[in-house]
Amino acid sequence: MGEDHLVTTDAQPTIAHWLDNKSFPGTSTRTAPVTNPATGQVTGQLALASVEDVRAVVEAAAAAFPAWRDTSLTKRTQVLFRFRELLNARKEELAAIITAEHGKVLSDALGEVSRGQEVVEFACGIPHLLKGSFTENASTRVDVHNVLQPLGVVGIISPFNFPAMVPMWFYPIAIAAGNTVVVKPSEKDPSAVLWTAQLWAEAGLPDGVFNVVQGDKVAVDALLTDPDVASISFVGSTPIARYVYETGTAHGKRVQALGGAKNHAIVLPDADLDLAADSLVNAGFGSAGERCMAISVAVAVGDIADTLVDKVAERTRTIRTGDGTRGCDMGPLVTRAHRDKVASYIDQAEADGATVVVDGRQVQADGGADGFWLGPTLLDAVPTDSSAYTDEIFGPVLSVVRVDSYAEAVELIHANPYGNGTAIFTNDGGAARRFANEIEVGMVGINVPIPVPMAYFSFGGWKASLFGDTHAHGMEGVHFFTRTKAITTRWLDPSHGGLNLGFPQNN
């Protein structure tokens, strides 16, 4: 891939914005370092947008909207298909960029790209998804039909943990539906979105349809308040999701703001404990636990707790932590500050009386001495009033809570403010069906630890895990990025219909 988005300086390259299918340096002199988490080295300086920079990008998107809105569905989908083919052929490049800035291992980064690609493939079917409805002769010689039309300029504010996949939850559908897009990536790993911006240009997307603005709170607030931005799609922590939702809606925008999580997995006494242990390790420590769908609490029901903890511990000790390019199982955390914050939760859990069964604080990582390392950690008998249980840690820490019954386990989940994802491990179909029916969580797995839906279903949680009433991708995504217009048509006979000032009536 080219280096059009890099501006060489005497120090690290500057990572710029993207406007009208080319690099845009902006006017601000503020920058922030971008690091390689496996080495601790600064690899670039990110240009942090000013309000004026955001405005310039939004204006370009607004100028491009009328022509893209009026582009035929056939031509739009041709661009989508070309983008899909380019992405499929070169996704290893994108995975390498993710690993270099986020730290997740290459296989995990490639999996992230593949899951994002599923949304691109879903969006390739947009002509069928945008079909409206038609009623002939609703009244005498009067026809009524609905059409789905794009919103205009849509903003996407994405998190660090999935720098490629999460934006892909939104922009393929938004673009296919006829909108123009402004993406604000995380300042921690901004280059993945720039790579896809250049790919869109190669696929033939017109200037101004896909744009990128780099930045921090200044850029976020500018998008939330800009009158030309019609909607905001956000994924991040619950406090920021609430702020984005409240600020965006106060400025007349349609907002979907996906927040945090504290995902529980219940293990019933009849479960296959080997399957459960494998699943808990995979779901708890994949991507170093930096997933909103990570399982962070295992709820052991009844007398299987000791056996379950032993099996999880045995598997956890085999995980190789290190540089994501070296064939390791788990990479570093995204920044040094985040690594230290996650480690502090382990300290607190221990002080609160939990047992540290596997301690990641002393990990010997296969990576740079200055990397942001924290190994997989297993905590047992974690008190439910400990911050290690109540808070979203967002790191490789799996807490085991012991309960006596299924009812007590469900009560724990319902008492939690989050409702993103959950799972149950059991061989009892009745228990599984009951759990799926009554649990107050948006995504449920039955013997599946990370129940992330396919692209043609919706992704989103309940309670404090979602602000707004629309989930990501699937038909909910199509509905979010379109609005319905009802059109009533009458073609009269040659004779004049005459005057009638009364309220229109069907006849």
C-alpha positions as CSV (number, residue, x, y, z in Angstrom):
1,M,0.0,0.0,0.0
2,G,1.2,3.5,-0.6
3,E,2.3,6.0,2.0
4,D,0.2,8.9,0.8
5,H,-1.1,9.5,4.3
6,L,2.4,9.9,5.8
7,V,4.2,13.2,5.9
8,T,7.9,12.7,6.6
9,T,9.5,14.8,9.3
10,D,12.9,14.7,11.0
11,A,11.4,12.6,13.7
12,Q,8.4,10.2,13.2
13,P,6.1,10.5,10.2
14,T,2.9,12.6,10.7
15,I,-0.3,10.7,10.2
16,A,-2.7,13.1,8.6
17,H,-6.4,13.3,7.7
18,W,-8.1,12.2,4.5
19,L,-10.3,14.5,2.4
20,D,-11.5,14.2,-1.3
21,N,-9.5,11.0,-1.7
22,K,-6.1,12.5,-0.8
23,S,-4.1,13.3,2.3
24,F,-5.1,16.4,4.1
25,P,-2.6,17.9,6.6
26,G,-5.0,20.3,8.3
27,T,-4.2,23.5,10.0
28,S,-3.6,22.4,13.6
29,T,-0.1,22.1,15.0
30,R,-1.2,19.7,17.8
31,T,0.0,16.1,17.6
32,A,-0.1,12.9,19.6
33,P,2.3,10.0,19.5
34,V,1.3,6.6,18.1
35,T,3.2,3.7,19.5
36,N,4.0,0.1,18.8
37,P,2.7,-1.7,21.9
38,A,5.1,-4.6,21.5
39,T,8.2,-2.4,21.6
40,G,7.0,0.8,23.3
41,Q,8.5,2.8,20.5
42,V,6.8,5.8,19.0
43,T,6.1,5.1,15.3
44,G,4.3,8.2,14.3
45,Q,2.9,11.6,15.2
46,L,-0.9,11.9,14.8
47,A,-2.3,15.2,13.5
48,L,-5.0,16.3,16.0
49,A,-7.7,18.2,14.1
50,S,-8.9,21.7,15.0
51,V,-12.5,22.7,14.7
52,E,-11.6,24.3,11.4
53,D,-10.1,21.0,10.1
54,V,-13.2,19.1,11.0
55,R,-15.4,21.7,9.3
56,A,-13.3,21.4,6.1
57,V,-13.7,17.6,6.1
58,V,-17.5,17.8,6.7
59,E,-17.9,20.4,4.0
60,A,-16.2,18.1,1.5
61,A,-18.5,15.3,2.5
62,A,-21.6,17.6,2.3
63,A,-20.5,18.7,-1.2
64,A,-20.2,15.2,-2.4
65,F,-23.5,14.0,-1.0
66,P,-26.0,15.1,-3.7
67,A,-24.1,13.4,-6.5
68,W,-23.5,10.2,-4.5
69,R,-27.2,10.1,-3.4
70,D,-28.2,10.3,-7.0
71,T,-25.8,7.7,-8.2
72,S,-27.7,4.6,-9.3
73,L,-27.8,1.5,-7.1
74,T,-26.1,-0.4,-9.8
75,K,-23.1,1.9,-9.9
76,R,-22.9,2.1,-6.1
77,T,-22.9,-1.7,-5.7
78,Q,-20.2,-2.0,-8.4
79,V,-17.9,0.2,-6.2
80,L,-18.9,-2.0,-3.2
81,F,-18.0,-5.2,-5.0
82,R,-14.6,-3.7,-6.2
83,F,-13.8,-2.6,-2.6
84,R,-14.7,-6.1,-1.3
85,E,-12.4,-7.8,-3.9
86,L,-9.5,-5.4,-3.1
87,L,-10.0,-5.9,0.6
88,N,-10.1,-9.7,0.3
89,A,-6.9,-9.7,-1.8
90,R,-4.9,-7.5,0.4
91,K,-6.3,-8.0,3.9
92,E,-3.0,-9.3,5.2
93,E,-1.6,-5.8,4.7
94,L,-4.4,-4.4,6.9
95,A,-3.8,-7.0,9.5
96,A,-0.2,-6.1,9.8
97,I,-1.1,-2.4,10.3
98,I,-3.5,-3.4,13.1
99,T,-0.9,-5.5,14.8
100,A,1.7,-2.7,14.6
101,E,-0.5,-0.1,16.3
102,H,-2.9,-2.1,18.4
103,G,-0.7,-5.1,19.4
104,K,-3.1,-8.0,18.8
105,V,-1.5,-11.0,17.2
106,L,-1.6,-11.3,13.4
107,S,-4.1,-14.1,13.3
108,D,-6.5,-12.2,15.5
109,A,-6.0,-9.0,13.4
110,L,-6.8,-11.0,10.2
111,G,-9.9,-12.4,11.9
112,E,-11.0,-8.9,12.7
113,V,-10.7,-7.9,9.0
114,S,-12.6,-10.9,7.9
115,R,-15.5,-10.2,10.2
116,G,-15.6,-6.6,9.0
117,Q,-15.6,-7.9,5.4
118,E,-18.8,-9.7,6.2
119,V,-20.5,-6.4,6.6
120,V,-19.1,-5.2,3.2
121,E,-20.6,-8.3,1.7
122,F,-23.9,-7.7,3.3
123,A,-23.9,-4.1,2.0
124,C,-23.3,-5.5,-1.6
125,G,-26.9,-6.6,-1.4
126,I,-28.2,-3.1,-0.8
127,P,-30.5,-2.9,-3.9
128,H,-32.7,-5.6,-2.3
129,L,-32.4,-4.0,1.2
130,L,-33.5,-0.6,0.0
131,K,-36.7,-1.8,-1.7
132,G,-39.6,0.3,-0.6
133,S,-43.3,-0.6,-0.7
134,F,-46.1,0.3,-3.1
135,T,-49.9,0.2,-2.8
136,E,-51.8,0.7,-6.0
137,N,-55.2,2.4,-5.9
138,A,-55.1,3.1,-2.2
139,S,-57.9,5.5,-3.0
140,T,-59.5,5.9,-6.4
141,R,-56.6,6.4,-8.9
142,V,-54.4,7.3,-5.9
143,D,-51.2,5.3,-5.3
144,V,-49.0,5.4,-2.2
145,H,-45.4,4.2,-2.0
146,N,-42.5,4.4,0.4
147,V,-38.9,5.0,-0.5
148,L,-35.7,4.8,1.7
149,Q,-33.4,7.7,1.2
150,P,-30.0,8.5,2.7
151,L,-29.4,10.9,5.6
152,G,-26.5,12.9,4.2
153,V,-23.2,13.3,6.0
154,V,-22.8,10.6,8.7
155,G,-20.1,10.6,11.4
156,I,-18.4,7.5,12.8
157,I,-16.4,7.6,16.0
158,S,-14.6,4.3,16.5
159,P,-12.6,2.7,19.3
160,F,-9.0,1.4,19.5
161,N,-9.8,-2.2,20.1
162,F,-11.1,-3.0,16.6
163,P,-9.6,-0.2,14.4
164,A,-10.7,-1.9,11.1
165,M,-13.8,-4.0,12.0
166,V,-15.8,-1.5,14.1
167,P,-15.8,1.2,11.4
168,M,-16.8,-1.5,8.9
169,W,-19.9,-2.2,11.0
170,F,-21.1,1.2,9.8
171,Y,-19.5,2.7,6.7
172,P,-20.2,0.0,4.1
173,I,-24.0,0.2,4.8
174,A,-23.9,4.0,5.0
175,I,-22.1,4.3,1.7
176,A,-24.2,1.7,-0.1
177,A,-27.3,3.6,1.0
178,G,-26.1,6.8,-0.5
179,N,-24.6,8.7,2.4
180,T,-21.2,10.3,2.6
181,V,-19.0,9.4,5.6
182,V,-16.6,11.1,8.0
183,V,-14.7,8.6,10.3
184,K,-12.9,9.7,13.4
185,P,-10.6,6.8,14.3
186,S,-9.1,6.2,17.7
187,E,-5.9,8.3,18.2
188,K,-4.2,5.1,19.5
189,D,-4.3,3.2,16.2
190,P,-5.4,5.5,13.4
191,S,-3.7,4.0,10.3
192,A,-6.1,1.1,9.6
193,V,-8.9,3.5,8.6
194,L,-6.5,5.5,6.4
195,W,-5.5,2.3,4.6
196,T,-9.2,1.5,3.9
197,A,-9.7,5.1,2.7
198,Q,-7.1,4.6,0.1
199,L,-8.6,1.3,-0.8
200,W,-12.0,3.0,-1.4
201,A,-10.3,5.5,-3.7
202,E,-8.8,2.6,-5.7
203,A,-12.2,1.0,-5.9
204,G,-13.6,4.1,-7.6
205,L,-15.4,5.8,-4.8
206,P,-15.9,9.4,-5.8
207,D,-14.1,12.2,-3.9
208,G,-15.6,13.3,-0.7
209,V,-17.7,10.2,-0.1
210,F,-15.3,8.6,2.5
211,N,-13.3,11.0,4.7
212,V,-11.1,10.7,7.8
213,V,-10.5,13.2,10.5
214,Q,-7.9,12.5,13.1
215,G,-8.2,13.9,16.6
216,D,-9.3,13.9,20.2
217,K,-12.2,15.4,22.1
218,V,-11.9,18.6,20.0
219,A,-12.7,16.6,16.8
220,V,-15.4,14.5,18.6
221,D,-17.2,17.6,19.8
222,A,-17.0,19.3,16.5
223,L,-18.7,16.3,14.8
224,L,-21.3,16.1,17.5
225,T,-22.3,19.8,17.0
226,D,-21.7,20.3,13.3
227,P,-25.1,21.2,11.6
228,D,-24.2,19.3,8.5
229,V,-23.6,16.0,10.2
230,A,-26.9,14.1,10.2
231,S,-26.0,11.1,12.4
232,I,-23.3,9.7,14.7
233,S,-22.3,6.1,15.2
234,F,-20.1,5.5,18.2
235,V,-18.5,2.6,20.0
236,G,-16.6,3.0,23.2
237,S,-16.9,3.2,27.0
238,T,-20.3,3.8,28.6
239,P,-19.5,7.3,30.1
240,I,-18.4,8.5,26.7
241,A,-21.3,6.8,24.9
242,R,-23.7,8.6,27.2
243,Y,-22.0,11.9,26.5
244,V,-22.0,11.2,22.7
245,Y,-25.7,10.3,22.8
246,E,-26.8,13.3,24.9
247,T,-24.7,15.8,23.0
248,G,-25.5,14.5,19.5
249,T,-29.3,14.2,20.1
250,A,-29.3,17.7,21.7
251,H,-28.0,18.9,18.3
252,G,-30.7,17.2,16.4
253,K,-28.7,14.1,15.2
254,R,-29.7,10.5,15.0
255,V,-27.3,8.7,17.3
256,Q,-26.4,5.0,18.0
257,A,-23.8,4.9,20.8
258,L,-22.6,1.5,21.9
259,G,-21.1,1.5,25.3
260,G,-19.2,-0.8,27.7
261,A,-19.7,-4.3,29.0
262,K,-19.2,-6.7,31.8
263,N,-19.9,-10.1,30.2
264,H,-20.7,-13.1,32.3
265,A,-20.6,-16.7,31.3
266,I,-22.6,-19.1,33.5
267,V,-21.3,-22.7,33.7
268,L,-23.9,-25.1,35.0
269,P,-23.0,-28.4,36.7
270,D,-24.0,-30.5,33.7
271,A,-21.8,-28.6,31.2
272,D,-18.9,-30.1,29.3
273,L,-16.2,-28.6,31.5
274,D,-13.5,-29.0,28.9
275,L,-15.5,-27.1,26.3
276,A,-16.3,-24.5,28.9
277,A,-12.7,-24.1,30.0
278,D,-11.5,-23.8,26.4
279,S,-14.2,-21.2,25.7
280,L,-13.5,-19.1,28.8
281,V,-9.8,-18.9,28.0
282,N,-10.4,-18.0,24.4
283,A,-13.1,-15.5,25.2
284,G,-11.3,-14.0,28.2
285,F,-7.8,-13.6,26.8
286,G,-8.2,-13.2,23.1
287,S,-6.9,-9.8,22.0
288,A,-5.6,-9.4,25.6
289,G,-9.2,-9.0,26.7
290,E,-9.6,-5.8,24.9
291,R,-12.9,-6.7,23.4
292,C,-16.4,-5.4,24.3
293,M,-17.6,-9.0,23.9
294,A,-14.8,-10.6,26.1
295,I,-16.0,-12.9,28.8
296,S,-14.6,-11.3,32.0
297,V,-16.7,-13.2,34.6
298,A,-17.1,-16.9,34.8
299,V,-20.1,-17.8,37.1
300,A,-19.5,-21.3,38.4
301,V,-22.7,-22.9,39.6
302,G,-22.7,-25.6,42.3
303,D,-19.9,-28.0,43.1
304,I,-18.0,-27.8,39.8
305,A,-16.1,-24.6,40.6
306,D,-12.8,-26.2,41.8
307,T,-12.7,-28.5,38.7
308,L,-13.5,-25.6,36.4
309,V,-10.9,-23.3,37.9
310,D,-8.2,-26.1,37.6
311,K,-9.1,-26.6,34.0
312,V,-9.0,-22.9,33.1
313,A,-5.7,-22.4,35.0
314,E,-4.1,-25.3,33.2
315,R,-5.0,-23.8,29.8
316,T,-4.1,-20.3,30.9
317,R,-0.6,-21.3,31.8
318,T,0.1,-22.5,28.3
319,I,-0.6,-19.1,26.7
320,R,2.4,-17.5,25.1
321,T,2.4,-13.7,25.5
322,G,4.5,-11.6,23.2
323,D,5.0,-9.7,20.0
324,G,2.0,-10.3,17.7
325,T,4.4,-10.9,14.7
326,R,6.2,-13.8,16.4
327,G,3.4,-16.4,16.4
328,C,2.4,-15.7,20.0
329,D,-1.0,-16.4,21.4
330,M,-1.6,-13.0,23.0
331,G,-0.1,-9.6,22.5
332,P,0.5,-6.6,24.6
333,L,-2.0,-4.0,25.9
334,V,-2.5,-1.0,23.8
335,T,-0.7,1.6,25.9
336,R,1.5,1.6,29.0
337,A,-1.1,3.6,30.9
338,H,-3.8,1.0,30.1
339,R,-1.4,-1.8,31.1
340,D,-0.8,-0.2,34.5
341,K,-4.5,0.4,35.0
342,V,-5.4,-3.2,34.3
343,A,-2.7,-4.4,36.6
344,S,-4.1,-2.2,39.4
345,Y,-7.4,-4.2,39.2
346,I,-5.4,-7.3,40.0
347,D,-3.8,-5.6,43.0
348,Q,-7.2,-4.5,44.2
349,A,-8.8,-7.9,43.7
350,E,-6.1,-9.5,45.8
351,A,-6.5,-6.9,48.5
352,D,-10.3,-7.6,48.5
353,G,-9.7,-11.3,49.2
354,A,-9.7,-12.9,45.8
355,T,-7.2,-15.6,45.0
356,V,-4.8,-14.9,42.2
357,V,-4.6,-18.3,40.5
358,V,-2.6,-17.3,37.5
359,D,-0.7,-14.0,37.8
360,G,-0.1,-12.0,34.6
361,R,1.8,-9.3,36.4
362,Q,5.0,-11.3,36.3
363,V,4.8,-12.5,32.7
364,Q,7.9,-13.1,30.7
365,A,6.9,-11.9,27.3
366,D,8.4,-12.7,24.0
367,G,8.8,-9.2,22.9
368,G,10.5,-5.9,23.5
369,A,11.7,-5.0,26.9
370,D,9.6,-1.8,26.8
371,G,6.5,-3.4,25.5
372,F,3.2,-3.0,27.4
373,W,3.0,-6.5,28.7
374,L,0.5,-8.1,31.1
375,G,-0.1,-11.8,30.9
376,P,-3.4,-13.6,31.2
377,T,-4.7,-13.5,34.8
378,L,-7.2,-15.8,36.5
379,L,-8.9,-14.7,39.7
380,D,-11.0,-17.0,41.9
381,A,-13.6,-16.2,44.5
382,V,-13.8,-12.5,43.5
383,P,-16.1,-10.5,45.8
384,T,-18.9,-8.9,43.9
385,D,-18.2,-5.6,45.6
386,S,-14.6,-5.5,44.4
387,S,-13.8,-3.1,41.6
388,A,-12.3,-6.1,39.7
389,Y,-15.9,-7.4,39.5
390,T,-17.9,-4.2,39.1
391,D,-15.7,-2.3,36.6
392,E,-15.1,-3.0,32.9
393,I,-11.4,-3.9,33.1
394,F,-10.8,-4.3,29.4
395,G,-7.8,-6.5,29.8
396,P,-6.7,-10.1,30.2
397,V,-8.3,-10.7,33.6
398,L,-10.9,-13.5,34.1
399,S,-12.8,-13.5,37.4
400,V,-14.5,-16.5,38.8
401,V,-17.5,-16.0,41.0
402,R,-19.0,-19.0,42.8
403,V,-22.8,-19.3,43.3
404,D,-25.1,-22.1,44.4
405,S,-27.8,-22.0,41.8
406,Y,-28.9,-21.0,38.4
407,A,-31.2,-18.4,39.8
408,E,-28.4,-16.8,41.8
409,A,-26.3,-16.6,38.6
410,V,-29.0,-14.9,36.6
411,E,-29.6,-12.5,39.5
412,L,-25.9,-11.5,39.2
413,I,-26.2,-10.7,35.5
414,H,-29.5,-8.8,36.0
415,A,-27.9,-6.7,38.8
416,N,-25.1,-5.6,36.5
417,P,-25.7,-2.2,34.8
418,Y,-24.4,-3.6,31.5
419,G,-26.2,-5.8,29.1
420,N,-23.9,-6.4,26.1
421,G,-23.1,-10.1,25.8
422,T,-23.5,-13.2,27.9
423,A,-23.2,-17.0,27.6
424,I,-24.3,-20.2,29.3
425,F,-22.6,-23.6,29.2
426,T,-25.0,-26.5,29.6
427,N,-26.2,-29.7,28.0
428,D,-29.7,-29.0,29.3
429,G,-31.9,-27.7,26.5
430,G,-34.6,-26.5,28.8
431,A,-32.2,-24.5,30.9
432,A,-30.6,-23.0,27.8
433,R,-34.0,-22.0,26.3
434,R,-35.1,-20.5,29.6
435,F,-31.8,-18.5,29.9
436,A,-32.1,-17.2,26.3
437,N,-35.7,-16.1,27.0
438,E,-35.4,-14.4,30.3
439,I,-31.8,-12.9,30.4
440,E,-31.8,-9.1,30.0
441,V,-28.8,-8.9,27.6
442,G,-28.6,-8.0,23.9
443,M,-26.5,-10.9,22.6
444,V,-26.6,-14.4,24.1
445,G,-24.5,-17.4,23.5
446,I,-25.5,-21.0,24.3
447,N,-22.2,-23.0,24.5
448,V,-20.8,-20.1,22.4
449,P,-18.5,-17.8,24.4
450,I,-18.5,-14.7,22.1
451,P,-21.9,-14.5,20.5
452,V,-21.1,-11.9,17.9
453,P,-23.8,-12.1,15.3
454,M,-23.3,-12.4,11.6
455,A,-23.5,-9.2,9.6
456,Y,-27.1,-9.8,8.5
457,F,-28.2,-9.8,12.2
458,S,-27.8,-6.8,14.5
459,F,-25.0,-6.2,17.0
460,G,-25.8,-4.3,20.2
461,G,-26.4,-4.6,23.9
462,W,-29.1,-3.5,26.3
463,K,-29.1,-1.3,29.4
464,A,-26.0,0.8,29.8
465,S,-24.3,-0.9,26.9
466,L,-26.4,1.0,24.3
467,F,-27.7,4.5,24.0
468,G,-30.2,5.0,21.3
469,D,-32.6,2.4,19.9
470,T,-30.7,1.1,16.9
471,H,-28.0,-1.6,16.9
472,A,-25.2,-1.9,14.4
473,H,-25.3,-3.6,11.0
474,G,-28.0,-6.0,9.7
475,M,-31.3,-4.4,8.8
476,E,-31.1,-2.1,11.8
477,G,-28.0,-0.6,10.2
478,V,-29.9,-0.1,7.0
479,H,-32.7,1.6,8.8
480,F,-30.3,3.8,10.8
481,F,-28.6,5.1,7.6
482,T,-31.9,5.8,5.8
483,R,-35.1,7.6,6.4
484,T,-38.5,6.7,5.0
485,K,-40.4,9.0,2.7
486,A,-44.1,8.3,1.9
487,I,-45.2,9.5,-1.5
488,T,-48.9,9.8,-2.5
489,T,-49.6,10.1,-6.2
490,R,-52.8,10.8,-8.2
491,W,-52.9,11.1,-12.0
492,L,-56.2,12.7,-13.0
493,D,-58.5,12.2,-15.9
494,P,-58.4,15.0,-18.4
495,S,-61.3,16.7,-16.7
496,H,-60.6,19.0,-13.8
497,G,-61.3,17.6,-10.3
498,G,-62.8,20.8,-9.0
499,L,-62.3,22.7,-5.7
500,N,-62.7,21.0,-2.3
501,L,-61.3,22.6,0.8
502,G,-62.3,19.8,3.1
503,F,-59.9,17.4,4.7
504,P,-58.7,14.7,2.1
505,Q,-60.8,11.5,2.4
506,N,-60.3,8.1,0.9
507,N,-63.0,7.0,-1.5
